[in-house]
């Protein structure tokens, strides 16, 4: 299976899924757009995932849009990597500490 999912970083918080779809559409079929939000605040996290119809379309989108300035920010556009196994990463809030009185 070839990768068709793109990571888009350094996004303006003003951009919507529809805005991203319009930006990526000239490169090919946009299958899906997801802009993750913070679970507690609901605020956008400044990155997104865009899935294109084919790996070739994904590569064309990366070539066309990586470094492109949108809403005053240069987007970082690259192939999405599989999620890391989180079992080896420390959980937030765990460890550390210092002295407690």
N, C-alpha and C positions, 0 to 999 in steps of 0.2 A: 504494500500500500504506500503510495506516495503522499507526502505531506501537502495539504492544501490550506492549512491553518496558519495565519499570520499574526504575529505579535506586533502591536502598535503602541509605542511608548511616547512619553513626553507630550501628552495630549492636553489641549485646553479643556478646562472643566465645562466650558460652554457647549462643546460639541455633543450632538445627539447621535443615536444609532443611524437615523436617517441621513445626517450630515456625512457620516463615515461611509455609508452605502453609496452616496452620491460621489464621494471622492474616489472610491475603489471601482465603481461601475465601468469607467472607460477601459479598465484593464481586463474585464471579463465578467462572468456571472458571479454575483455576490450571493452566496448561499445563506450566510448568517453573520450577524454582527452582535457582539456582546461587550458591554462596558460594565465591568464589575464595580460594585459600590461597597462602601464600608458597612459592615453589618450593624454597627451601633449607631452611626450618624446618618446613613443613607447617602452620604456624599460620594460622588464619583472619585475613583482612585487614581485617575490620570493615565490609564492605559486601557487597551481594548484588545479583543481578538476578532479577526475577520476571517471567515472561511470562504475561499473562492471555489469555483466549479472544478478547476483542474490545477494540477501542480504547475503547469506552464502559465496559467493565468495568475497564480500566486506569485511566481517569479517575476512576471511582467509588472505586477503591482508594486513589488518591492523595488524593482529598478526605477519605476516612475515616481514613487512617493517617498522613499527613504531620504530624509534630510529636507523634504519640502516644508516650507513654513506655512502653517495654518493657524490663524488667530494669534499670530505673534510667537509661535513656538515651532521649532524644527522637529518634525515627527521622526522618531526612530522606528523604522519598519524592517522586520526580519522574520524569518521562518520561526514559528512557534516550536519550542522544544517540549518534549514530554515532561509532565510534572515529576519533580524529584520525589523519591521515597522519603517521606517525612519522619520515618522511624528513627533515623540517625541524627535528626536536628533537634536542638533543645527547644522545649516548649516555652512560649513566652511566659514570663513570670516565674519560671523555674530557676533554681540555682541562685548564685549571687548571694547577696544578703548583707554581709558585714555583721557587726556586733549588735545584739539586741539587748536592751536593758529592761 
